[in-house]
């Protein structure tokens, strides 16, 4: 459908990756993943916890509750991002330059490494697909994408979704594989904007566009629910007031 916005395309793409997840958790800065979780809940009845939401269907007791549930194996999917993400799915949330005297400092890892090790399906999400964000190697590993053999790690990276494409992560090989490119994007563009190497199938499909039923849900019920935890996103993208 020609009138589909990028945000709607990404919500639909992320929801496809969440299929089969019983409990999906989202952070305070994750409107597109949060909307995808809501769409999955309507499709499959998944439980969704969103930090900061006051709606009974999504409310949780913040990070403390999610960390406790993750340790008990009760969170199936979560989302992480980073100032840098490399081809081994290492995440940098600390800054640019040599640690500890970095040229640029970011907010830090909080519980990212903890959740990366515990949640079975971690989807990495970033709206800027560039070599600056996806270098060959991150400047600092705030949360490692892979672990040495013998390390007990039930969780880890599952996929990467950006404004250009969807990539799947092979934990055994420690590499990304291009799964699809969004409408209007070419494989060459993805390659040019990615600082690390990744695997390519013989044919790279176009990311599936949401159908009329999903679009109606996204623009209706989900947009209204998003206005509680993510009021600016709901207003700017869907014109819905909190």
VEXBAMI-248292 format. One record per residue: chain; residue number from 1; x, y, z of N, C-alpha, C, O in turn; residue in one letter. Coordinates in Angstrom, 2 decimals, decimal comma. Layout:
<tises>
   unit   pos     neast    nnorth       nup    caeast   canorth      caup     ceast    cnorth       cup     oeast    onorth       oup   code
      A   NUM         X         Y         Z         X         Y         Z         X         Y         Z         X         Y         Z      a
...
</tises>
This chain:
<tises>
   unit   pos     neast    nnorth       nup    caeast   canorth      caup     ceast    cnorth       cup     oeast    onorth       oup   code
      A     1      0,85     -1,19      0,00      0,00      0,00      0,00      0,89      1,24      0,00      1,79      1,36      0,83      x
      A     2      0,63      2,16     -0,93      1,53      3,28     -1,14      1,49      4,31     -0,02      2,42      5,11      0,11      x
      A     3      0,44      4,31      0,81      0,33      5,32      1,84      0,87      4,85      3,19      0,66      5,51      4,20      x
      A     4      1,54      3,71      3,22      2,08      3,18      4,46      3,30      3,99      4,88      4,24      4,17      4,10      x
      A     5      3,29      4,47      6,12      4,42      5,22      6,65      5,53      4,27      7,07      5,29      3,09      7,34      x
      A     6      6,76      4,80      7,12      7,89      3,98      7,56      7,64      3,40      8,94      7,93      2,23      9,20      x
      A     7      7,10      4,22      9,84      6,83      3,75     11,20      5,87      2,56     11,19      6,05      1,61     11,96      x
      A     8      4,85      2,61     10,34      3,90      1,50     10,25      4,55      0,26      9,66      4,27     -0,86     10,08      x
      A     9      5,41      0,47      8,68      6,17     -0,64      8,09      7,02     -1,33      9,15      7,07     -2,56      9,21      x
      A    10      7,68     -0,54      9,98      8,56     -1,10     11,00      7,77     -1,78     12,11      8,19     -2,83     12,60      x
      A    11      6,66     -1,21     12,49      5,80     -1,84     13,51      5,38     -3,23     13,04      5,44     -4,20     13,79      x
      A    12      4,96     -3,32     11,80      4,53     -4,59     11,23      5,69     -5,58     11,15      5,52     -6,76     11,46      x
      A    13      6,86     -5,11     10,75      8,03     -5,98     10,64      8,44     -6,54     12,00      8,72     -7,73     12,13      x
      A    14      8,48     -5,67     13,00      8,87     -6,12     14,34      7,83     -7,09     14,90      8,20     -8,07     15,55      x
      A    15      6,56     -6,83     14,66      5,51     -7,73     15,13      5,69     -9,13     14,56      5,45    -10,12     15,25      x
      A    16      6,12     -9,23     13,30      6,37    -10,52     12,71      7,47    -11,28     13,43      7,39    -12,51     13,57      x
      A    17      8,48    -10,57     13,90      9,58    -11,19     14,64      9,16    -11,62     16,04      9,78    -12,50     16,64      x
      A    18      8,12    -11,00     16,57      7,64    -11,30     17,93      6,69    -12,49     17,98      6,33    -12,93     19,07      x
      A    19      6,29    -13,00     16,84      5,30    -14,09     16,82      5,76    -15,26     17,69      6,91    -15,70     17,61      x
      A    20      4,85    -15,76     18,51      5,15    -16,88     19,38      5,67    -16,49     20,75      5,91    -17,36     21,58      x
      A    21      5,85    -15,20     21,00      6,34    -14,72     22,30      5,18    -14,59     23,27      4,20    -13,90     22,98      x
      A    22      5,28    -15,24     24,41      4,20    -15,18     25,39      4,18    -13,89     26,19      3,12    -13,36     26,50      x
      A    23      5,37    -13,38     26,53      5,48    -12,14     27,31      6,53    -11,26     26,67      7,69    -11,64     26,55      x
      A    24      6,11    -10,06     26,25      6,98     -9,09     25,58      7,11     -7,88     26,49      6,11     -7,35     26,97      x
      A    25      8,35     -7,44     26,71      8,58     -6,26     27,54      9,23     -5,16     26,72     10,02     -5,43     25,81      x
      A    26      8,89     -3,90     27,04      9,41     -2,74     26,31      9,84     -1,66     27,29      9,30     -1,55     28,39      x
      A    27     10,83     -0,88     26,87     11,32      0,21     27,69     10,63      1,52     27,42      9,65      1,59     26,69      x
      A    28     11,15      2,58     28,03     10,49      3,88     27,99     10,74      4,64     26,69     10,03      5,60     26,40      x
      A    29     11,73      4,23     25,90     12,05      4,96     24,68     11,83      4,08     23,45     12,59      4,15     22,49      x
      A    30     10,79      3,27     23,48     10,58      2,27     22,42      9,18      2,32     21,82      8,46      1,33     21,92      x
      A    31      8,77      3,42     21,21      7,40      3,49     20,70      7,11      2,52     19,57      6,03      1,93     19,54      x
      A    32      8,04      2,34     18,63      7,79      1,41     17,53      7,80     -0,04     18,02      6,87     -0,78     17,70      x
      A    33      8,80     -0,47     18,81      8,70     -1,81     19,41      7,47     -1,97     20,29      6,84     -3,03     20,29      x
      A    34      7,12     -0,91     21,03      5,93     -1,00     21,88      4,67     -1,22     21,06      3,82     -2,03     21,43      x
      A    35      4,54     -0,50     19,95      3,39     -0,68     19,07      3,39     -2,08     18,47      2,33     -2,70     18,34      x
      A    36      4,57     -2,59     18,12      4,66     -3,95     17,58      4,23     -4,97     18,62      3,58     -5,96     18,28      x
      A    37      4,60     -4,74     19,87      4,18     -5,64     20,94      2,66     -5,61     21,11      2,03     -6,65     21,30      x
      A    38      2,08     -4,43     21,03      0,62     -4,30     21,12     -0,07     -5,02     19,97     -1,10     -5,67     20,16      x
      A    39      0,50     -4,91     18,77     -0,06     -5,61     17,61      0,01     -7,11     17,80     -0,93     -7,82     17,46      x
      A    40      1,12     -7,61     18,35      1,26     -9,04     18,62      0,25     -9,49     19,67     -0,29    -10,59     19,58      x
      A    41      0,00     -8,64     20,66     -0,98     -8,98     21,68     -2,36     -9,15     21,07     -3,11    -10,04     21,46      x
      A    42     -2,70     -8,30     20,12     -4,02     -8,39     19,49     -4,10     -9,58     18,54     -5,17    -10,17     18,37      x
      A    43     -2,99     -9,93     17,93     -2,97    -11,07     17,02     -2,99    -12,41     17,77     -3,73    -13,32     17,40      x
      A    44     -2,17    -12,50     18,83     -1,90    -13,80     19,44     -2,21    -13,87     20,94     -2,08    -14,93     21,55      x
      A    45     -2,63    -12,75     21,53     -2,92    -12,76     22,96     -1,69    -12,68     23,84     -1,76    -13,07     25,01      x
      A    46     -0,57    -12,19     23,31      0,65    -12,07     24,11      0,46    -11,08     25,24     -0,30    -10,12     25,13      x
      A    47      1,16    -11,32     26,34      1,19    -10,36     27,43      2,25     -9,31     27,11      3,33     -9,64     26,63      x
      A    48      1,94     -8,04     27,38      2,86     -6,95     27,08      3,06     -6,11     28,33      2,10     -5,70     28,98      x
      A    49      4,33     -5,85     28,66      4,68     -4,95     29,76      5,47     -3,78     29,20      6,50     -3,99     28,55      x
      A    50      5,01     -2,56     29,44      5,69     -1,37     28,94      6,01     -0,46     30,12      5,11      0,01     30,80      x
      A    51      7,30     -0,23     30,34      7,70      0,64     31,43      7,16      2,05     31,17      7,41      2,64     30,12      x
      A    52      6,44      2,58     32,13      5,90      3,92     32,01      4,44      3,99     31,61      3,81      5,04     31,74      x
      A    53      3,89      2,89     31,12      2,48      2,90     30,73      1,60      2,83     31,97      1,88      2,08     32,91      x
      A    54      0,53      3,61     31,96     -0,45      3,58     33,05     -1,69      2,77     32,68     -2,61      2,63     33,49      x
      A    55     -1,73      2,26     31,47     -2,86      1,44     31,06     -2,77      0,07     31,72     -1,71     -0,55     31,70      x
      A    56     -3,87     -0,41     32,31     -3,82     -1,70     33,01     -3,29     -2,85     32,16     -2,63     -3,75     32,70      x
      A    57     -3,55     -2,85     30,87     -3,13     -3,96     30,01     -1,61     -4,04     29,87     -1,08     -5,11     29,58      x
      A    58     -0,90     -2,92     30,08      0,54     -2,89     29,84      1,36     -2,47     31,06      2,59     -2,49     31,01      x
      A    59      0,69     -2,10     32,14      1,40     -1,54     33,28      2,28     -2,58     33,97      1,91     -3,75     34,09      x
      A    60      3,46     -2,13     34,42      4,35     -2,99     35,20      5,07     -2,12     36,23      5,02     -0,89     36,17      x
      A    61      5,74     -2,77     37,15      6,41     -2,06     38,23      7,85     -1,71     37,84      8,79     -1,92     38,62      x
      A    62      8,02     -1,18     36,64      9,32     -0,69     36,21     10,36     -1,76     35,98     10,05     -2,94     35,84      x
      A    63     11,61     -1,31     35,93     12,71     -2,21     35,63     12,92     -3,30     36,66     13,33     -4,41     36,32      x
      A    64     12,64     -3,00     37,93     12,84     -4,00     38,98     11,99     -5,24     38,70     12,48     -6,37     38,81      x
      A    65     10,74     -5,03     38,36      9,85     -6,17     38,07     10,33     -6,93     36,84     10,34     -8,16     36,85      x
      A    66     10,71     -6,21     35,78     11,15     -6,88     34,57     12,44     -7,66     34,78     12,58     -8,76     34,25      x
      A    67     13,38     -7,11     35,55     14,62     -7,81     35,82     14,35     -9,11     36,59     14,94    -10,15     36,31      x
      A    68     13,45     -9,02     37,55     13,10    -10,20     38,34     12,44    -11,26     37,46     12,76    -12,44     37,57      x
      A    69     11,52    -10,84     36,60     10,84    -11,79     35,72     11,81    -12,40     34,71     11,72    -13,59     34,41      x
      A    70     12,73    -11,59     34,19     13,71    -12,11     33,25     14,58    -13,18     33,90     14,90    -14,19     33,28      x
      A    71     14,97    -12,95     35,16     15,80    -13,92     35,87     15,06    -15,24     36,08     15,69    -16,30     36,17      x
      A    72     13,74    -15,17     36,15     12,93    -16,37     36,32     12,53    -17,00     34,99     11,81    -18,00     34,96      x
      A    73     13,00    -16,44     33,88     12,64    -16,97     32,58     11,23    -16,62     32,16     10,62    -17,37     31,39      x
      A    74     10,70    -15,51     32,64      9,31    -15,14     32,38      9,16    -13,98     31,40      8,06    -13,44     31,25      x
      A    75     10,24    -13,59     30,74     10,19    -12,60     29,66     10,73    -13,26     28,41     11,87    -13,73     28,38      x
      A    76      9,92    -13,29     27,37     10,30    -13,99     26,14     10,96    -13,08     25,11     11,77    -13,54     24,30      x
      A    77     10,63    -11,81     25,12     11,17    -10,90     24,11     11,36     -9,52     24,72     10,57     -9,06     25,54      x
      A    78     12,44     -8,87     24,29     12,76     -7,52     24,76     13,49     -6,80     23,63     13,87     -7,42     22,64      x
      A    79     13,69     -5,50     23,79     14,31     -4,69     22,75     15,50     -3,94     23,32     15,44     -3,41     24,43      x
      A    80     16,57     -3,89     22,55     17,74     -3,10     22,94     18,20     -2,28     21,73     17,92     -2,62     20,58      x
      A    81     18,89     -1,20     22,03     19,48     -0,39     20,99     20,87      0,01     21,46     21,35     -0,49     22,47      x
      A    82     21,52      0,91     20,72     22,84      1,35     21,13     23,33      2,48     20,25     22,88      2,64     19,12      x
      A    83     24,26      3,26     20,78     24,89      4,27     19,97     25,71      3,65     18,86     25,87      4,22     17,79      x
      A    84     26,24      2,45     19,15     26,94      1,63     18,16     26,51      0,18     18,33     26,29     -0,30     19,44      x
      A    85     26,39     -0,53     17,20     26,13     -1,97     17,18     27,02     -2,55     16,09     27,01     -2,07     14,96      x
      A    86     27,78     -3,57     16,42     28,68     -4,12     15,41     28,20     -5,48     14,89     27,14     -5,96     15,27      x
      A    87     29,00     -6,07     14,01     28,59     -7,31     13,35     28,52     -8,52     14,23     27,99     -9,55     13,81      x
      A    88     29,04     -8,45     15,44     28,92     -9,52     16,43     27,77     -9,24     17,38     27,61     -9,93     18,39      x
      A    89     26,97     -8,24     17,06     25,82     -7,83     17,87     26,24     -7,28     19,22     25,45     -7,28     20,17      x
      A    90     27,49     -6,81     19,33     27,91     -6,09     20,53     27,26     -4,72     20,54     27,14     -4,08     19,49      x
      A    91     26,84     -4,27     21,71     26,16     -2,98     21,86     27,04     -2,02     22,66     27,60     -2,40     23,69      x
      A    92     27,16     -0,81     22,18     27,87      0,24     22,91     26,89      1,31     23,35     26,30      2,01     22,52      x
      A    93     26,71      1,42     24,65     25,84      2,44     25,23     26,63      3,43     26,07     26,04      4,29     26,74      x
      A    94     27,96      3,33     26,06     28,79      4,16     26,93     29,31      5,42     26,24     29,26      6,50     26,83      x
      A    95     29,83      5,30     25,00     30,34      6,48     24,34     31,34      6,17     23,25     31,59      5,01     22,92      x
      A    96     31,90      7,23     22,69     32,85      7,14     21,59     34,25      7,50     22,08     34,43      8,46     22,83      x
      A    97     35,23      6,71     21,65     36,60      6,96     22,04     37,11      5,89     22,99     36,42      4,92     23,28      x
      A    98     38,34      6,10     23,48     38,99      5,11     24,35     38,51      5,28     25,78     38,62      6,36     26,37      x
      A    99     37,97      4,21     26,34     37,50      4,21     27,73     38,71      4,24     28,68     39,70      3,56     28,40      x
      A   100     38,69      5,00     29,79     37,54      5,74     30,33     37,46      7,20     29,88     36,45      7,86     30,12      x
      A   101     38,49      7,71     29,23     38,47      9,12     28,80     37,87      9,21     27,40     38,58      9,46     26,43      x
      A   102     36,58      9,00     27,31     35,91      8,97     26,02     35,64     10,39     25,50     35,44     11,32     26,28      x
      A   103     35,65     10,51     24,19     35,38     11,81     23,57     33,91     12,22     23,72     33,59     13,40     23,88      x
      A   104     33,04     11,22     23,67     31,60     11,43     23,83     31,08     10,40     24,83     31,39      9,21     24,71      x
      A   105     30,30     10,84     25,79     29,72      9,91     26,76     28,21      9,86     26,61     27,55     10,89     26,47      x
      A   106     27,67      8,63     26,64     26,23      8,43     26,59     25,71      8,03     27,96     26,43      8,11     28,96      x
      A   107     24,46      7,62     28,01     23,79      7,41     29,31     24,28      6,18     30,06     24,13      6,11     31,28      x
      A   108     24,85      5,20     29,35     25,31      3,99     30,02     24,39      2,81     29,77     23,34      2,93     29,13      x
      A   109     24,79      1,65     30,29     24,14      0,39     29,94     22,90      0,08     30,76     22,04     -0,68     30,32      x
      A   110     22,79      0,66     31,96     21,71      0,31     32,88     21,66     -1,21     33,01     22,64     -1,79     33,47      x
      A   111     20,57     -1,89     32,65     20,49     -3,34     32,78     20,60     -4,09     31,47     20,18     -5,24     31,37      x
      A   112     21,15     -3,43     30,44     21,16     -4,03     29,10     21,89     -5,37     29,05     21,37     -6,33     28,49      x
      A   113     23,08     -5,43     29,63     23,86     -6,66     29,58     23,13     -7,79     30,32     23,13     -8,94     29,87      x
      A   114     22,53     -7,45     31,43     21,77     -8,43     32,22     20,64     -9,03     31,40     20,49    -10,25     31,34      x
      A   115     19,84     -8,19     30,76     18,71     -8,67     29,97     19,17     -9,38     28,70     18,53    -10,32     28,24      x
      A   116     20,30     -8,93     28,13     20,84     -9,55     26,92     21,20    -11,01     27,16     21,12    -11,83     26,25      x
      A   117     21,59    -11,33     28,38     21,97    -12,70     28,72     20,77    -13,57     29,08     20,86    -14,79     29,04      x
      A   118     19,66    -12,95     29,44     18,54    -13,71     30,01     17,33    -13,85     29,10     16,65    -14,88     29,14      x
      A   119     17,03    -12,84     28,29     15,82    -12,87     27,46     16,11    -13,63     26,16     17,02    -13,26     25,43      x
      A   120     15,35    -14,68     25,86     15,65    -15,52     24,70     15,62    -14,79     23,36     16,42    -15,10     22,47      x
      A   121     14,72    -13,83     23,20     14,57    -13,15     21,91     14,76    -11,65     22,11     13,81    -10,94     22,44      x
      A   122     15,98    -11,18     21,91     16,25     -9,75     22,00     16,33     -9,19     20,58     17,14     -9,63     19,77      x
      A   123     15,48     -8,23     20,29     15,45     -7,59     18,99     16,15     -6,24     19,10     15,74     -5,39     19,89      x
      A   124     17,19     -6,06     18,31     17,90     -4,79     18,27     17,19     -3,85     17,31     16,76     -4,25     16,23      x
      A   125     17,06     -2,60     17,72     16,28     -1,65     16,91     17,01     -0,33     16,84     17,47      0,20     17,86      x
      A   126     17,13      0,22     15,62     17,79      1,51     15,43     17,22      2,17     14,19     17,11      1,55     13,13      x
      A   127     16,84      3,45     14,32     16,24      4,17     13,20     17,26      4,82     12,28     16,92      5,27     11,19      x
      A   128     18,52      4,89     12,71     19,57      5,43     11,85     20,48      4,30     11,40     21,25      3,76     12,20      x
      A   129     20,40      3,94     10,13     21,27      2,89      9,59     22,42      3,58      8,86     22,26      4,03      7,72      x
      A   130     23,58      3,65      9,52     24,76      4,31      8,94     26,01      3,62      9,47     25,96      2,86     10,44      x
      A   131     27,13      3,88      8,81     28,39      3,32      9,26     28,80      3,87     10,62     29,55      3,22     11,36      x
      A   132     28,32      5,05     10,96     28,60      5,60     12,28     27,95      4,75     13,37     28,55      4,51     14,42      x
      A   133     26,74      4,30     13,12     26,01      3,49     14,10     26,42      2,02     14,03     26,46      1,34     15,05      x
      A   134     26,72      1,53     12,82     27,06      0,13     12,63     28,50     -0,02     12,14     28,73     -0,34     10,98      x
      A   135     29,48      0,21     13,04     30,89      0,10     12,65     31,32     -1,37     12,63     30,58     -2,26     13,05      x
      A   136     32,52     -1,59     12,14     33,07     -2,95     12,16     33,23     -3,46     13,59     33,00     -4,63     13,87      x
      A   137     33,62     -2,56     14,49     33,79     -2,92     15,89     33,39     -1,75     16,76     33,82     -0,62     16,51      x
      A   138     32,59     -1,98     17,77     32,18     -0,91     18,68     33,37     -0,41     19,48     34,33     -1,16     19,70      x
      A   139     33,32      0,85     19,90     34,40      1,42     20,70     34,45      0,82     22,10     35,51      0,71     22,71      x
      A   140     33,28      0,44     22,60     33,19     -0,12     23,96     32,04     -1,11     23,99     30,97     -0,83     23,46      x
      A   141     32,25     -2,27     24,59     31,19     -3,28     24,66     30,42     -3,11     25,97     30,88     -3,53     27,03      x
      A   142     29,26     -2,49     25,87     28,39     -2,37     27,04     27,63     -3,66     27,30     27,37     -4,02     28,45      x
      A   143     27,27     -4,36     26,23     26,56     -5,63     26,31     27,02     -6,50     25,15     26,84     -6,11     24,00      x
      A   144     27,63     -7,67     25,41     28,17     -8,50     24,34     27,09     -9,29     23,61     26,14     -9,78     24,22      x
      A   145     27,26     -9,40     22,30     26,28    -10,15     21,51     26,47    -11,65     21,60     25,50    -12,40     21,53      x
      A   146     27,71    -12,10     21,75     28,01    -13,52     21,85     28,88    -13,77     23,06     29,54    -12,86     23,57      x
      A   147     28,89    -15,01     23,52     29,68    -15,40     24,69     30,55    -16,60     24,36     30,30    -17,33     23,40      x
      A   148     31,58    -16,80     25,17     32,48    -17,93     24,98     31,74    -19,25     25,25     30,78    -19,27     26,02      x
      A   149     32,18    -20,35     24,61     31,58    -21,66     24,88     31,64    -21,99     26,37     32,62    -21,69     27,05      x
      A   150     30,58    -22,59     26,86     30,51    -22,95     28,27     29,86    -21,92     29,15     29,58    -22,19     30,31      x
      A   151     29,61    -20,71     28,61     28,93    -19,67     29,37     27,42    -19,91     29,30     26,85    -20,02     28,21      x
      A   152     26,80    -20,00     30,46     25,34    -20,20     30,48     24,67    -18,91     30,05     24,76    -17,89     30,72      x
      A   153     23,99    -18,99     28,91     23,37    -17,79     28,36     22,10    -18,17     27,61     22,15    -18,45     26,42      x
      A   154     20,96    -18,19     28,29     19,70    -18,50     27,60     19,23    -17,40     26,68     18,41    -17,65     25,79      x
      A   155     19,72    -16,17     26,86     19,27    -15,04     26,06     20,29    -14,58     25,05     21,43    -15,05     25,03      x
      A   156     19,86    -13,64     24,19     20,78    -13,07     23,22     20,07    -12,47     22,03     18,84    -12,47     21,96      x
      A   157     20,85    -11,94     21,08     20,28    -11,25     19,92     19,55    -12,20     18,98     20,01    -13,31     18,71      x
      A   158     18,41    -11,74     18,50     17,60    -12,51     17,56     17,57    -11,86     16,19     17,68    -12,54     15,17      x
      A   159     17,42    -10,54     16,16     17,29     -9,83     14,90     17,66     -8,37     15,10     17,76     -7,88     16,22      x
      A   160     17,86     -7,69     13,98     18,13     -6,26     13,96     17,17     -5,62     12,96     17,09     -6,04     11,81      x
      A   161     16,46     -4,60     13,41     15,52     -3,87     12,54     15,96     -2,42     12,49     16,16     -1,78     13,53      x
      A   162     16,10     -1,89     11,27     16,50     -0,50     11,09     15,57      0,18     10,10     14,60     -0,42      9,64      x
      A   163     15,87      1,43      9,79     15,06      2,15      8,80     15,30      1,66      7,38     14,60      2,08      6,46      x
      A   164     16,29      0,77      7,18     16,58      0,25      5,85     16,21     -1,22      5,67     15,85     -1,63      4,57      x
      A   165     16,29     -2,02      6,72     16,20     -3,46      6,51     15,90     -4,22      7,79     15,79     -3,66      8,88      x
      A   166     15,78     -5,54      7,61     15,71     -6,49      8,72     16,86     -7,47      8,54     17,06     -8,03      7,46      x
      A   167     17,61     -7,68      9,61     18,67     -8,69      9,63     18,39     -9,69     10,74     17,92     -9,32     11,81      x
      A   168     18,69    -10,96     10,48     18,61    -11,99     11,50     20,01    -12,31     12,00     20,98    -12,18     11,26      x
      A   169     20,11    -12,71     13,27     21,42    -13,00     13,84     21,58    -14,48     14,10     20,73    -15,10     14,74      x
      A   170     22,67    -15,06     13,60     23,02    -16,45     13,82     23,97    -16,51     15,02     25,13    -16,12     14,91      x
      A   171     23,48    -17,00     16,14     24,30    -17,00     17,35     25,48    -17,96     17,26     26,53    -17,70     17,83      x
      A   172     25,31    -19,06     16,56     26,41    -20,02     16,43     27,54    -19,44     15,59     28,72    -19,61     15,91      x
      A   173     27,19    -18,76     14,51     28,20    -18,16     13,64     28,63    -16,78     14,13     29,70    -16,29     13,75      x
      A   174     27,81    -16,16     14,95     28,12    -14,82     15,43     28,08    -13,79     14,33     28,92    -12,88     14,29      x
      A   175     27,09    -13,91     13,42     27,00    -13,01     12,27     25,54    -12,68     11,95     24,62    -13,45     12,25      x
      A   176     25,36    -11,52     11,33     24,05    -11,13     10,83     23,87    -11,64      9,41     24,83    -11,82      8,66      x
      A   177     22,60    -11,86      9,06     22,22    -12,21      7,69     21,09    -11,29      7,27     20,10    -11,14      7,98      x
      A   178     21,24    -10,67      6,11     20,20     -9,78      5,61     18,96    -10,58      5,27     19,01    -11,50      4,45      x
      A   179     17,83    -10,25      5,90     16,59    -10,99      5,70     15,65    -10,30      4,73     14,97    -10,97      3,95      x
      A   180     15,61     -8,97      4,76     14,75     -8,23      3,83     15,16     -6,78      3,81     15,77     -6,28      4,75      x
      A   181     14,83     -6,11      2,72     15,03     -4,66      2,61     13,66     -4,01      2,51     12,74     -4,57      1,90      x
      A   182     13,52     -2,83      3,09     12,24     -2,15      3,08     11,94     -1,60      1,67     12,87     -1,39      0,89      x
      A   183     10,68     -1,36      1,36     10,33     -0,84      0,04     11,14      0,40     -0,33     11,26      1,34      0,46      x
      A   184     11,71      0,39     -1,54     12,51      1,50     -2,01     13,97      1,44     -1,64     14,75      2,30     -2,06      x
      A   185     14,37      0,44     -0,84     15,76      0,29     -0,40     16,41     -0,84     -1,19     15,76     -1,85     -1,47      x
      A   186     17,68     -0,70     -1,54     18,41     -1,73     -2,27     19,43     -2,41     -1,36     19,82     -1,87     -0,32      x
      A   187     19,85     -3,59     -1,77     20,88     -4,31     -1,04     22,17     -3,50     -1,03     22,89     -3,47     -0,03      x
      A   188     22,47     -2,86     -2,14     23,68     -2,04     -2,25     23,66     -0,90     -1,25     24,69     -0,56     -0,66      x
      A   189     22,49     -0,30     -1,05     22,38      0,79     -0,08     22,65      0,29      1,32     23,35      0,95      2,09      x
      A   190     22,11     -0,87      1,66     22,37     -1,46      2,98     23,86     -1,74      3,15     24,44     -1,43      4,19      x
      A   191     24,47     -2,32      2,14     25,89     -2,64      2,22     26,74     -1,36      2,38     27,68     -1,34      3,16      x
      A   192     26,38     -0,31      1,63     27,14      0,94      1,69     27,04      1,60      3,07     27,98      2,26      3,51      x
      A   193     25,91      1,43      3,73     25,67      2,11      5,00     26,02      1,25      6,22     25,77      1,66      7,35      x
      A   194     26,58      0,06      5,99     26,92     -0,85      7,09     28,42     -1,04      7,16     29,05     -1,40      6,16      x
      A   195     29,01     -0,80      8,32     30,45     -0,89      8,47     30,97     -2,29      8,67     32,17     -2,53      8,56      x
      A   196     30,09     -3,24      8,98     30,53     -4,63      9,17     30,01     -5,50      8,03     29,06     -5,14      7,34      x
      A   197     30,63     -6,64      7,85     30,19     -7,58      6,83     29,03     -8,41      7,35     28,92     -8,64      8,56      x
      A   198     28,16     -8,85      6,45     27,02     -9,68      6,83     26,74    -10,65      5,70     27,18    -10,46      4,57      x
      A   199     26,00    -11,70      6,01     25,70    -12,73      5,02     24,51    -12,32      4,17     23,61    -11,60      4,61      x
      A   200     24,52    -12,81      2,92     23,45    -12,50      1,97     22,87    -13,79      1,41     23,63    -14,66      0,97      x
      A   201     21,56    -13,94      1,40     20,95    -15,07      0,70     21,00    -14,84     -0,81     21,33    -13,75     -1,26      x
      A   202     20,67    -15,85     -1,57     20,66    -15,71     -3,03     19,66    -14,65     -3,48     19,89    -13,94     -4,45      x
      A   203     18,56    -14,56     -2,76     17,54    -13,57     -3,08     17,12    -12,86     -1,81     16,78    -13,50     -0,82      x
      A   204     17,16    -11,55     -1,82     16,75    -10,75     -0,66     15,36    -10,18     -0,94     15,21     -9,35     -1,83      x
      A   205     14,35    -10,61     -0,19     12,99    -10,13     -0,46     12,77     -8,73      0,09     13,58     -8,21      0,86      x
      A   206     11,67     -8,14     -0,33     11,25     -6,85      0,22     10,45     -7,11      1,49      9,65     -8,04      1,56      x
      A   207     10,67     -6,27      2,50      9,94     -6,41      3,75      8,43     -6,31      3,49      7,97     -5,43      2,77      x
      A   208      7,70     -7,23      4,06      6,25     -7,29      3,83      5,56     -6,01      4,32      5,84     -5,52      5,41      x
      A   209      4,69     -5,50      3,51      3,92     -4,31      3,86      2,66     -4,72      4,63      2,00     -5,69      4,26      x
      A   210      2,31     -4,00      5,69      1,10     -4,38      6,44     -0,16     -4,29      5,60     -0,31     -3,40      4,77      x
      A   211     -1,05     -5,24      5,83     -2,31     -5,25      5,12     -3,32     -4,33      5,76     -3,04     -3,67      6,77      x
      A   212     -4,51     -4,28      5,18     -5,54     -3,34      5,63     -5,96     -3,58      7,08     -6,18     -2,63      7,83      x
      A   213     -6,07     -4,87      7,48     -6,51     -5,17      8,84     -5,50     -4,70      9,87     -5,87     -4,07     10,87      x
      A   214     -4,21     -4,99      9,63     -3,18     -4,56     10,56     -3,06     -3,04     10,58     -2,86     -2,45     11,65      x
      A   215     -3,17     -2,40      9,42     -3,09     -0,95      9,38     -4,23     -0,31     10,18     -4,03      0,69     10,86      x
      A   216     -5,40     -0,90     10,09     -6,53     -0,36     10,84     -6,27     -0,45     12,35     -6,60      0,47     13,09      x
      A   217     -5,68     -1,57     12,79     -5,34     -1,73     14,20     -4,27     -0,72     14,62     -4,38     -0,07     15,66      x
      A   218     -3,23     -0,61     13,79     -2,12      0,29     14,13     -2,60      1,74     14,22     -2,23      2,46     15,14      x
      A   219     -3,42      2,16     13,25     -3,86      3,55     13,20     -5,01      3,85     14,15     -5,32      5,01     14,41      x
      A   220     -5,65      2,81     14,65     -6,80      2,99     15,53     -6,48      2,66     16,98     -5,98      3,52     17,71      x
      A   221     -6,77      1,44     17,41     -6,61      1,05     18,81     -5,18      1,23     19,32     -4,96      1,76     20,41      x
      A   222     -4,23      0,80     18,51     -2,84      0,85     18,97     -2,35      2,29     19,08     -1,66      2,64     20,04      x
      A   223     -2,68      3,13     18,11     -2,29      4,53     18,18     -2,84      5,20     19,44     -2,16      6,00     20,08      x
      A   224     -4,08      4,86     19,80     -4,67      5,45     21,01     -3,96      4,95     22,26     -3,73      5,72     23,19      x
      A   225     -3,62      3,65     22,31     -2,91      3,11     23,46     -1,50      3,66     23,57     -0,98      3,83     24,68      x
      A   226     -0,86      3,94     22,44      0,50      4,48     22,45      0,57      5,86     23,08      1,62      6,26     23,59      x
      A   227     -0,54      6,59     23,06     -0,54      7,95     23,56     -0,26      8,04     25,05      0,12      9,10     25,55      x
      A   228     -0,44      6,93     25,78     -0,15      6,96     27,21      1,34      6,87     27,49      1,88      7,77     28,13      x
      A   229      2,04      5,82     27,05      3,48      5,81     27,33      4,32      6,65     26,37      5,40      7,10     26,74      x
      A   230      3,82      6,88     25,15      4,60      7,58     24,13      3,77      8,70     23,49      3,43      8,60     22,31      x
      A   231      3,43      9,74     24,24      2,49     10,77     23,73      3,02     11,53     22,51      2,25     11,81     21,59      x
      A   232      4,30     11,86     22,49      4,84     12,62     21,36      4,80     11,81     20,08      4,44     12,33     19,03      x
      A   233      5,16     10,54     20,16      5,13      9,66     18,98      3,70      9,51     18,46      3,47      9,62     17,25      x
      A   234      2,75      9,28     19,35      1,36      9,11     18,94      0,83     10,37     18,28      0,07     10,31     17,31      x
      A   235      1,23     11,51     18,80      0,78     12,79     18,22      1,42     13,05     16,86      0,74     13,40     15,90      x
      A   236      2,75     12,87     16,78      3,48     13,23     15,57      3,20     12,28     14,41      3,14     12,70     13,26      x
      A   237      3,04     10,99     14,72      2,87      9,99     13,66      1,41      9,76     13,31      1,04      9,62     12,14      x
      A   238      0,58      9,71     14,34     -0,83      9,35     14,11     -1,82     10,48     14,40     -3,02     10,33     14,16      x
      A   239     -1,34     11,60     14,91     -2,23     12,71     15,23     -3,15     12,44     16,39     -4,24     13,01     16,47      x
      A   240     -2,72     11,55     17,30     -3,54     11,19     18,45     -3,03     11,93     19,69     -1,84     11,89     19,99      x
      A   241     -3,91     12,60     20,38     -3,53     13,34     21,58     -3,59     12,44     22,79     -4,41     11,52     22,85      x
      A   242     -2,71     12,71     23,76     -2,69     11,93     25,00     -3,94     12,16     25,81     -4,10     11,59     26,89      x
</tises>
